[in-house]
Each structure stands twice: as C-alpha cells, then as structure tokens.
Amino acid sequence: MPQLNWSTFASQAFWLIVCFCALWAMLAYWVMPKLADVIEQRKRKIVDYVQKADAFNTAAKNSLDKYNEALSTARAQAEKQLSDGRIEIKKQLEMTNRKMTAQLNKKIADNEFLLASEKKETLLQIEDISKDLAYSILQKLGFTKITHQDLMQISLKDKDNG
C-alpha cells in the first residue's frame, strides 16, 4: 500500500497541509462571508417581518378598539332611542287613556242622566197607569162615588207623608 510507505509520507503530509490551507482560505474568504451575508439578510428579513407583523397587529388592535368603541356608541344611541321611544309611547298612551277615560266618564254621566230621566218618566207613567187601573178596579167593584180627583188627592197625601 503506497499510503503507508514511509518514503512518501512527507510529501503526502505537505500536500495535505497545502490543500487544507487552500480549502480553509477559500472557505474563510469566499464561502463563509457569503453564508454570513445570507444569514444576516435572513435575520434582517425575519426582524423586518416581525416588525411588520407587530405593525399589522397594532393596526388590527387599533381597528378593533375603534370598532368596539363605535359599536358601544351605537348601542348607547340605540338604547337611548329605545328609551326615548318608550317614554314617548308611554306619554301617548297616558294621554290617550286620559282622553278615553274622560270620554267614557262623559258618556256614563250622559247615560246616567238619560236613565234617571227615563226612570222618572217611567215612574210617572206607572203612577198614572196605576191610578187609572185603580180607578177602573174601584169602578168595577162598585165604588162609583170615587172620582179621578179623589185618587189624585190621595196619592198627593201619600207622597207628602212618605
């Protein structure tokens, strides 16, 4: 085996050191700086993306806060309008109720007056019919001496006593 030959061992060690140094120099001066630049660019992009994401997150939070504020304002306005509407409807109902109550009370009073006057008329008619009936009954029973005038005086006396 030629690798284990001691006579070529020094030249193999020399070329090993030369190739190692050449590869190390190429890696150190060309490859590593480019890799470092790529890594640095990636770090900058990542930082930039994180900053943009933070900016979008902040903008989204601001938008959400504005939305919630607008929503709460709209709710407050809606509740106020509902409350005002309820109050207005309540006032209208009370006013309508008062008007209807007044109309009903007036109609009740008018009807009570009509009933009282009709009752009075009916009672007078009943009294007249009763007097005529009593006169007819007395005439049929043979009390011919009693006149209508006598019955009227008797009923007037009863009214005065009662």
C-alpha positions, 0 to 999 in steps of 0.5 A, a space after each residue: 500500500 503506497 499510503 503507508 510507505 514511509 518514503 512518501 509520507 512527507 510529501 503526502 503530509 505537505 500536500 495535505 497541509 497545502 490543500 487544507 490551507 487552500 480549502 480553509 482560505 477559500 472557505 474563510 474568504 469566499 464561502 463563509 462571508 457569503 453564508 454570513 451575508 445570507 444569514 444576516 439578510 435572513 435575520 434582517 428579513 425575519 426582524 423586518 417581518 416581525 416588525 411588520 407583523 407587530 405593525 399589522 397587529 397594532 393596526 388590527 388592535 387599533 381597528 378593533 378598539 375603534 370598532 368596539 368603541 363605535 359599536 358601544 356608541 351605537 348601542 348607547 344611541 340605540 338604547 337611548 332611542 329605545 328609551 326615548 321611544 318608550 317614554 314617548 309611547 308611554 306619554 301617548 298612551 297616558 294621554 290617550 287613556 286620559 282622553 278615553 277615560 274622560 270620554 267614557 266618564 262623559 258618556 256614563 254621566 250622559 247615560 246616567 242622566 238619560 236613565 234617571 230621566 227615563 226612570 222618572 218618566 217611567 215612574 210617572 207613567 206607572 203612577 198614572 197607569 196605576 191610578 187609572 187601573 185603580 180607578 177602573 178596579 174601584 169602578 168595577 167593584 162598585 165604588 162609583 162615588 170615587 172620582 179621578 180627583 179623589 185618587 189624585 188627592 190621595 196619592 198627593 197625601 201619600 207622597 207628602 207623608 212618605 
